[in-house]
Amino acid sequence: MKVLITGAGGNLGRALVPLLIEQGHTPRLMDSRPVDLDLPGEFILGDVRNPQDMQRAVEGVDAIVHAAALHGIHVGKWTPQDFWAINVTGTFNVFEAAREHGIKRLVLCSTMGVYGQSATPPPDAWGVVTEDLPLLPGDVYGLSKRLCEEMGQYYSRRWGVTTVALRLGMFVPEGSLERYGFRLLFGGVDDRDVAQAVLRSLTYQPEGGFDAFNIMAAVPFTATDAPALQQDTAGVLARYYPGVLELAAQHYLDLSKLIWGRTIWSVAKAQRLLGYNPHYNFGGFLRALASGDTTYYPFVGLPWWGV
């Protein structure tokens, strides 16, 4: 397929473009600024807020990966009007261009932030987040992405634009391998696993034309672990990951600053239906830390190519 990637200059493009090419697809990169990440593929300079730019960008493509957006890190730095213009109106322009050009496949980069209040555990417990929870966003970013998902449902039902929404965990580059590794326990995900999920979504046929998936690293915890995690988080980690406490001590890691979140993020639905198989999980991070393999996460310290 020829695949348009909006916001291709962001972190997803860095991991997705080589994977698309490896699988025989042809990427077309679109961004509102020149892409200087040395990515192969045709490039179009354009803004999703401009309908004419979108009409030009989708010409001749078979599928769209819509990644252009403001993110949670921008809340408080950009106005609510900016979030509406880029995330909501921009996504509307993408769907309209797809409809007008007969493009029947779209992968929407959504966010874990759509859950909002539903993902907030009570003060004395851990929460478990599955796709069955109601969407109760707690900020303008989560709200904008919920509206984007509702657009996906509408365009799939009304116009046959098959849409897969990926509720992505945190994959902004971290400044250290340790912070990257521990966030894999609490809703983090590796860029390369995000790219894998996108690739699988390009061929997935959801019932009714729309579906949404949590995309994070895989963790062994289940709902039955929640009480024990609340009472003794380090002890549960040691049970599932033998040697983690000793390894943390050897590397002078302050677990009180690295263990956070109190939420179990389930990717079981994506594993079952998409065939999503996250390769970069906490166990692999521990093995890399123990062996001194600094190549496990090559994006440590890189700038975040967000807006």
Secondary structure, DSSP 8 states (H G I E B T S, - for coil): -EEEEETTTSHHHHHHHHHHHHTT-EEEEEESS---S---SEEEE--TT-HHHHHHHHTT-SEEEE-----GGGBTTB-HHHHIIIIIIHHHHHHHHHHHHT--EEEEEEEGGGSBGGG---TTS-EEE-TTS--B--SHHHHHHHHHHHHHHHHHHHH--EEEEEEE-B-S--SSHHHHHHHTTTTB--HHHHHHHHHHHTT---GGGEEEEEE-------GGGHHHHHH-HHHHHHHHSTTHHHHHHHTT--HHHH----EEE--HHIIIII-------HHHHHHHHHHT-TTSSTTTT------
